[in-house]
Each structure stands twice: as C-alpha cells, then as structure tokens.
Amino acid sequence: MIFVKLLMAATIITGLIYLLDIVILKRIRPQEQKPSLIVEYGRSFFPVLLIVFVIRSFIVEPFKIPSGSMMPTLIAGDFIVVNKFTYGIRLPVWNKTLLEVGKPDRGDVFVFHYPKDPSIDYIKRVIGLPGDEIRYENKELFINGVHVEKILQENYTYAFNNNEVVEVKKFFETIGTSKYSLIVHDIPSEDYKFNVPEGNYFAMGDNRDNSSDSRVWGFVPDELLVGKAFFIWLNFSQFNRIGTWIK
C-alpha cells in the first residue's frame, strides 16, 4: 500500500512537471537554454512511471509469498503475479470499484488487504461466497450442507520454523471447477460454523492447520479485494516452480 501511494505521488508530480514544461516553461525558455535538471528528470521519468503505475494498478501486480499458509500450492519465497482486473477495475489506493468485471469464485486463490490492517496484503483461497454457510468439523469442509470430499494423495514433509521437519497428509480437493492440493496436520482442531454476509467472502489457507484465515479474523469484504493470483514467475530456492500456473 505504501509503495502504491509513493508510486502514485511520483507519477503525479513528474506528470505536473511534464505538463508545466509543455504549456509554459518551454514557451518562455530561450531556445538555446537547456531545461533545468528537475524538468529534465520530470520529462524523462513521467512516461516510465505512468506505464508502471497503470500496469500495476489495473492489469497485473507482483507479490512475494511470505509464509507457508498456502502450502503446498504456494510456498514461502514464491514470487507470484496477480490479475488486478479479474474482480473489477478499482481506483488505486482507495480501492473503489470503477467498473464491475467479475466476482471471486469458490476455489480462487486471491489477494486482499488484511481486514484487521489494510496496509498488509494476504493471500488465501476463496471457500465461501456471500450467503454461503461454511462448516469445518473434524477437519471436514461443508459448504451449504454439502460435504466437500478430499482424496488422500501422499505424505508431505516441510520445514517448520526453518528447523523442525513436519510430516503431514496431502489431499486433493475439488470446489466447483477448481482442483487443488491441501495439507492437513495430525493434530486436534476446533470446529467452526459461519454464515457469510452479503458483500463478503470466506477465506482459508491450503495449509489447513497452519493458517490464520477467516476462521480466526473473520470475512473478507469486497472493498478489500486486490486480485486473483494466477502465476509463479520466480523462486530463488526452487527453480522448478518458476513458470507454474496457480490452481
């Protein structure tokens, strides 16, 4: 959020310098005199900043995955790309919808501003839509009373806190048209039941027992949506993940 504000401010300032030079300064400046450094920098940087601002605000935006809450789909260190217009064209910084394009579907991996602190971006999977009843009982998911079956794939291990190796079960789950993998720990868990309000979404991490999500802090309002994650473009530690589509 801070970067977006700085980028917008820099674009506006350099744009005003560029416009001022075209409208006034260029006409009163002697032909043999060079523009000042501020004007030169403004004219040079404005087109670049404008292109970056438009692409990042309305088309795609890069993010880095900071934690393992979306394992095995996404791991810490993945650099991903998010489609910004999937859920509508939104006004940068204020995030107000300018044009309705689409809404999140069950199973989407989406980025949003954390409801408790909108300056932080979170990434989870859409589980519940407005009006849905979500139950999570004995690690089994129910949407509107229908059990979402998961198929055991294999054992899965990962490093917890960079030193402790954890072995979990990896399952294959299908919600609507989305087919993806998730992991479940062999530890006790609480049961939950939620009714998703209008204009909100219920989010869960694919690492079901190690994710701070809607079970903990509540729903994701429509006005906090950022976009749909769709591609892993870089990972410095696991090169085989580069170029992977996000399911």
C-alpha positions in Angstrom: 0.0 0.0 0.0 2.8 2.4 0.9 4.6 1.6 -2.4 1.4 2.3 -4.4 1.0 5.7 -2.7 4.6 6.6 -3.4 4.3 5.5 -7.0 1.1 7.5 -7.5 2.6 10.6 -5.9 5.8 10.3 -8.1 3.6 9.8 -11.2 1.5 12.9 -10.4 4.5 15.1 -9.5 6.5 14.2 -12.7 3.3 14.5 -14.7 2.7 18.0 -13.5 6.3 18.9 -14.2 6.0 17.4 -17.7 2.7 19.3 -18.3 4.1 22.6 -16.9 7.1 22.4 -19.2 4.9 21.8 -22.3 2.3 24.5 -21.5 4.5 27.3 -20.0 8.2 26.7 -19.5 9.1 25.6 -23.0 7.5 28.7 -24.5 9.3 31.2 -22.2 12.7 29.4 -22.1 15.3 30.7 -24.6 15.8 28.3 -27.5 19.5 27.8 -26.7 18.9 27.3 -23.0 18.6 23.7 -21.7 15.8 22.8 -19.3 16.6 22.6 -15.6 17.5 19.2 -14.1 14.1 19.0 -12.3 12.3 19.5 -15.7 14.7 17.0 -17.4 14.1 14.3 -14.8 10.4 15.0 -14.8 10.1 14.6 -18.5 12.3 11.5 -18.5 10.7 9.6 -15.7 7.0 10.5 -16.2 6.3 8.1 -19.1 8.0 5.3 -17.4 6.3 5.9 -14.1 2.9 6.2 -15.8 3.3 2.9 -17.6 4.4 1.1 -14.4 1.5 2.8 -12.5 -1.2 1.8 -15.0 0.1 -1.8 -15.3 0.5 -2.3 -11.6 -2.8 -0.6 -10.7 -5.1 -2.0 -13.3 -3.6 -5.0 -15.0 -1.1 -7.2 -13.0 0.8 -6.8 -9.8 3.7 -8.9 -8.4 3.7 -10.3 -4.8 6.1 -12.4 -2.8 4.7 -15.2 -0.6 5.9 -14.6 3.0 4.7 -17.7 4.8 3.6 -21.4 4.4 -0.1 -20.9 5.0 -0.9 -21.7 1.3 1.3 -24.8 1.1 1.5 -26.9 -1.0 0.0 -24.6 -3.6 2.3 -21.7 -2.7 5.5 -21.7 -0.6 7.4 -19.0 1.2 9.7 -17.4 -1.4 7.4 -17.8 -4.4 7.1 -14.6 -6.4 3.6 -14.5 -8.0 1.6 -12.4 -10.4 -1.9 -11.2 -9.6 -4.6 -10.3 -12.2 -5.9 -6.9 -11.0 -9.0 -6.6 -13.3 -10.5 -10.1 -12.6 -12.6 -8.7 -9.8 -13.2 -5.3 -11.4 -11.3 -2.2 -12.2 -10.5 -0.4 -9.0 -9.3 3.1 -8.1 -5.7 2.8 -6.8 -5.1 3.5 -3.1 -8.8 4.0 -2.3 -9.7 0.6 -3.9 -13.1 1.8 -5.0 -14.6 -0.2 -7.9 -14.8 1.8 -11.1 -16.1 -1.0 -13.4 -17.6 -4.3 -12.4 -15.8 -7.1 -14.4 -16.3 -10.2 -12.2 -16.5 -11.6 -8.7 -14.4 -14.2 -6.9 -15.4 -17.8 -7.4 -15.1 -20.7 -4.9 -11.6 -22.1 -5.2 -9.9 -18.9 -6.5 -6.6 -18.1 -4.9 -7.0 -14.4 -4.2 -5.0 -11.5 -2.7 -6.7 -9.0 -0.5 -6.0 -6.3 2.1 -6.0 -7.8 5.6 -9.3 -6.7 7.2 -7.5 -6.0 10.6 -4.8 -3.9 8.9 -5.5 -3.0 5.3 -1.8 -1.9 4.8 -0.9 -5.6 4.8 -1.7 -7.9 1.9 -2.9 -11.5 2.5 -3.3 -14.4 0.1 -5.8 -17.3 0.7 -8.3 -19.4 -1.2 -11.9 -18.4 -1.6 -14.0 -21.1 0.2 -17.3 -19.3 0.8 -19.3 -16.8 -1.2 -21.9 -14.2 0.0 -24.8 -16.1 1.5 -23.0 -19.4 2.0 -23.0 -21.5 5.2 -19.5 -22.8 5.9 -18.8 -25.6 8.4 -15.4 -27.1 9.2 -15.9 -30.1 11.5 -13.3 -32.7 12.4 -11.2 -31.2 9.5 -14.0 -31.9 7.0 -15.4 -29.0 5.0 -19.1 -28.5 4.3 -20.5 -25.8 2.0 -24.2 -25.2 2.3 -24.6 -28.6 4.0 -22.7 -30.4 1.2 -19.6 -32.3 2.2 -16.5 -31.4 0.1 -14.7 -34.6 -0.4 -10.9 -34.7 -0.3 -8.8 -37.6 -1.7 -5.6 -38.7 0.1 -2.6 -38.3 -2.2 0.5 -38.9 -0.2 2.6 -37.9 2.8 4.1 -34.5 2.6 7.0 -33.0 4.7 8.1 -29.4 5.1 10.4 -27.4 7.4 8.5 -25.6 10.2 10.3 -22.5 11.6 13.3 -23.4 9.4 14.5 -26.3 11.5 11.6 -28.6 12.6 10.6 -31.1 9.9 6.8 -31.7 9.9 5.1 -34.7 8.2 1.5 -34.1 7.1 -1.1 -35.6 4.8 -1.5 -34.2 1.3 -5.1 -34.3 -0.1 -6.7 -33.5 -3.4 -9.8 -31.3 -3.1 -12.3 -30.0 -5.7 -14.6 -27.0 -5.2 -16.6 -26.1 -8.3 -14.2 -26.0 -11.2 -11.1 -25.6 -9.0 -9.0 -28.7 -8.3 -6.1 -28.2 -5.9 -4.0 -29.8 -3.2 -4.1 -29.1 0.5 -2.3 -30.4 3.6 -3.7 -31.5 7.0 -1.7 -32.0 10.2 -2.3 -34.9 12.6 -3.2 -32.6 15.4 -6.6 -31.7 17.1 -8.6 -28.8 15.6 -11.6 -26.8 16.5 -15.0 -27.0 14.7 -16.4 -23.9 13.1 -19.6 -22.7 11.5 -20.1 -19.4 9.7 -22.7 -17.7 7.6 -21.0 -15.4 5.0 -22.7 -12.0 4.9 -23.5 -10.2 1.7 -20.5 -8.4 0.1 -18.1 -10.7 1.9 -16.0 -13.8 1.3 -14.8 -16.7 3.5 -11.1 -17.5 3.0 -8.9 -20.4 4.1 -5.3 -21.4 3.6 -4.4 -24.7 1.9 -2.2 -25.5 4.9 -5.4 -26.0 6.8 -3.9 -26.4 10.3 -1.3 -23.6 10.0 -3.2 -20.7 8.5 -4.5 -17.5 10.0 -7.7 -17.0 7.9 -11.4 -16.4 8.1 -11.7 -18.9 10.9 -9.6 -16.6 13.1 -10.2 -13.0 12.0 -13.5 -13.1 10.0 -14.6 -12.4 6.5 -13.0 -10.5 3.5 -15.1 -7.5 2.4 -15.5 -6.9 -1.3 -13.8 -3.5 -1.0 -10.6 -5.1 0.2 -10.1 -7.4 -2.8 -6.9 -6.9 -4.8 -7.0 -9.6 -7.5 -6.7 -13.3 -8.5 -3.3 -15.0 -8.2 -2.5 -17.0 -11.4 1.2 -17.5 -12.0 4.5 -18.2 -10.2 7.3 -16.3 -12.0 10.2 -16.7 -9.7 11.6 -18.7 -6.8 15.3 -18.4 -5.9 15.5 -21.6 -3.9 13.3 -23.9 -6.1 13.8 -23.2 -9.8 11.4 -25.9 -10.8 8.5 -23.8 -9.5 9.2 -21.0 -12.0 6.6 -20.8 -14.7 3.9 -22.7 -12.7 0.3 -21.8 -13.1 -1.6 -21.4 -9.8 -4.5 -23.8 -9.4 
